[in-house]
Amino acid sequence: MTDGTKTDAGPADLAELVKATVQQVRDIRDPSERARAAQVSVNAAQSAVTELGALRRDAMTAMLDAGLTQADIARALDLTPERVRQLMAGGPRPARAVLGTAGKLTVAIGGKHEAEKPNPVASVEAFAAYERLAEVARALGLDCGHEVVPPPGLVDLNRGNLVVLGSPARVPFLTQILPSDPTYGIELDDEGWFVHDKSNDQKIYSPSDAGKPTDYGYVGRLPRPDGAGTFLYIAGLHAPGTLGAAYWLADNIDLVYRETRGKRWSALISVDYDKNRRPIATSQLAPIVRHEGTK
């Protein structure tokens, strides 16, 4: 259209786009250029097939949750019951969407400077949190890598498949994004950092400040500054809280997906840790809350 009106493309439009792309590649005369264009198109198509398959499987699961049988689903989709069973059993779990979509997941870790080291480094706990998340991501079919964000923590949030690890003390720019969460947050006052339950205006300080082996963390999906998507944020009030929050998410990723299903969300986590600052137990300090009306 030429009047600036936005229209939504449907499956028929996608089919036409695929046909047009195939023809465009076919029309390239130079064999090397044609091969490169075909490879780019194949990669994009395979990624789309993977994501659409996950969406279909998720929709089938929702149909089952609504009381339909596999036979009902088969009739609705003009498939055999055996084919429905195969589709629901294959491919990555829908819970992968909690972390990201097909492709590479990037975990940005708030770093710090240490004497005699030329580059910023991540804390032991933050890097262990990355390793736990990477393990889960790869099990769900996502490639995963990391980057250490140097002080003062100016991380690029305007990109897809991003997880940010570290408290606002390490990544101060997050203090400008956390207010977009209507329910929870991490804030600072004269007494120190605290998790904030905005539903009852409760400030909850870390027991570790009083020498107890318990810390608190925040996990949530927040909006990118450019408004073009979201990123996942995991932070503790202290390093053990960051590690424990990552462990909680890894252990409860299917639950988080069922509760949130693609919406923005957040939760507060309690972490008990041992003398080596490794988590020994995690639980919800405050429940998973889906931010209604968001994407």
HELIX and SHEET records of a PDB file:
HELIX    1   1 PRO A   11  ARG A   26  1                                  16    
HELIX    2   2 PRO A   31  ASP A   65  1                                  35    
HELIX    3   3 GLN A   70  LEU A   77  1                                   8    
HELIX    4   4 PRO A   81  ALA A   89  1                                   9    
HELIX    5   5 PRO A   94  VAL A   98  5                                   5    
HELIX    6   6 VAL A  124  ALA A  139  1                                  16    
HELIX    7   7 PRO A  172  GLN A  176  5                                   5    
HELIX    8   8 LEU A  178  SER A  180  5                                   3    
HELIX    9   9 PRO A  207  ALA A  210  5                                   4    
HELIX   10  10 ALA A  239  ASP A  251  1                                  13    
HELIX   11  11 ILE A  253  THR A  260  1                                   8    
SHEET    1   A 7 ASP A 143  VAL A 149  0                                        
SHEET    2   A 7 LYS A 104  GLY A 110  1                                        
SHEET    3   A 7 LEU A 162  LEU A 165  1                                        
SHEET    4   A 7 THR A 230  GLY A 236  1                                        
SHEET    5   A 7 THR A 214  PRO A 223 -1                                        
SHEET    6   A 7 TRP A 265  TYR A 273 -1                                        
SHEET    7   A 7 PRO A 279  ARG A 290 -1                                        
SHEET    1   B 3 TYR A 184  ASP A 189  0                                        
SHEET    2   B 3 GLY A 192  ASP A 197 -1                                        
SHEET    3   B 3 GLN A 202  TYR A 205 -1                                        
END                                                                             
